[in-house]
Amino acid sequence: MKCLVTGSAGFIGSHLCERLVRDGHSVVGIDAFIPYYPRAIKEANLAGLRADRTYTHHTLDLRADTLDAALDGVDVVFHLAAMAGLVKSWTDFDLYQSCNLTATQRLLEAVKKTPSVRRLIYASTSSVYGRYSTGDETMPTRPISPYGVTKLAAENLCRSYDEFSVPVVVLRYFSVYGPRQRPDMGYYRFIGALLDGQPISVFGDGQQMRGNTYIDDCIDATVLALQAPLGETYNLGGGETASVWDILHKLERIIDRRAVVRREPSRPGDQRSTVADTSKLQRHLGWQPKTSLDEGLAQQVAWQRQLVQRQAA
Ligand SMILES: NC(=O)c1ccc[n+]([C@@H]2O[C@H](COP(=O)([O-])OP(=O)(O)OC[C@H]3O[C@@H](n4cnc5c(N)ncnc54)[C@H](O)[C@@H]3O)[C@@H](O)[C@H]2O)c1
């Protein structure tokens, strides 16, 4: 099968491309290397793929560039390209609006004209639910950040292309962690600070509950979405629930160092709880998370240790 992955140089996109290549698919990646975090990190994510004959990279901006050549003969589109992360979405709204919504609209228009495409899998987020994201897919969608608003709008835009028989499946990811995690994300910051002996900022009371998803479990479900009934929406979360303090204590044990915590007020848009009920994904596709939090955190710590050692060398 020929698969197109947008956001292929990013954290999740690069893992997805590697898995699709391993499964024997021919993979086309699109990424514009948006400098939200350094291009060097994204190039490192892509390094293995660039050496593979079955992976073709297109450095294209979905907001402006012609997409027809990249879509030629494609059977399935995984649309992961976006401006992720809540915090900057308050101050850089145009970037979020354009990368999350305009980019999706342009991609959908191009897919509409490409009859070979049999499905588009859209990577959405728990942020579409808002402050309390604990439950199944019937929870009301009340985003509390511009990020969540643009991702929900893009979800709905994807669904509206049903009018043109564009076949869509939506996956709502609940914070994903593991090797290659984005440097702005919580676990990355915690681990980086602990390894470096730096203080760790904890926003709010630290009692926020999270059911984060290990990257391999996220990729398994994303690939299973190839068999999902069209038109469906699925929550994708990790299964184990922990507060910010629980995570910090686990990391202290793994790294064997006490954290120096700096308490800061909670930030606008911060979610109180994100715990996915994934029973629909289990029922329809037989998916269950396989990685415990302890295992997953240990994997991410090992990866970040290597990064630190490489930077020091
Ligand atoms: N990481 C998570 O925990 C998480 C949680 C929920 C949802 N998601 C969603 O999953 C997807 C991937 O997230 P990630 O954490 O891998 O982020 P990421 O920032 O690492 O990857 C996204 C990639 O998209 C690219 N991109 C952005 N705008 C583009 C454009 N206009 N044209 C071409 N490329 C563009 C970026 O350069 C980047 O490499 C996003 O859609 C995000 O909203 C992620």
The ligand as a Gaussian input file, in Angstrom:
#p B3LYP/6-31G(d) Opt

LIG

0 1
 N        2.312000      14.570000      20.972000
 C        1.133000      14.446000      21.590000
 O        1.073000      14.121000      22.781000
 C       -0.143000      14.722000      20.859000
 C       -1.354000      14.660000      21.587000
 C       -2.547000      14.904000      20.920000
 C       -2.541000      15.144000      19.567000
 N       -1.367000      15.207000      18.874000
 C       -1.408000      15.486000      17.453000
 O       -0.542000      14.568000      16.791000
 C        0.094000      15.200000      15.699000
 C        1.600000      15.063000      15.794000
 O        2.068000      15.659000      16.993000
 P        3.615000      15.648000      17.406000
 O        3.678000      15.671000      18.872000
 O        4.312000      14.563000      16.648000
 O        4.069000      17.078000      16.886000
 P        5.360000      17.547000      16.103000
 O        5.395000      19.040000      16.203000
 O        6.560000      16.794000      16.569000
 O        5.052000      17.122000      14.596000
 C        4.206000      17.861000      13.732000
 C        4.964000      18.101000      12.429000
 O        4.090000      18.792000      11.529000
 C        4.874000      19.665000      10.756000
 N        4.004000      20.717000      10.212000
 C        3.292000      21.617000      10.929000
 N        2.652000      22.450000      10.096000
 C        2.967000      22.062000       8.834000
 C        2.618000      22.541000       7.544000
 N        1.857000      23.639000       7.389000
 N        3.078000      21.902000       6.444000
 C        3.878000      20.803000       6.592000
 N        4.274000      20.326000       7.804000
 C        3.819000      20.949000       8.904000
 C        5.917000      20.207000      11.727000
 O        7.074000      20.702000      11.062000
 C        6.206000      18.997000      12.612000
 O        7.381000      18.310000      12.213000
 C       -0.408000      16.650000      15.709000
 O       -1.471000      16.739000      14.812000
 C       -0.892000      16.870000      17.129000
 O       -1.913000      17.837000      17.195000
 C       -0.169000      15.005000      19.507000

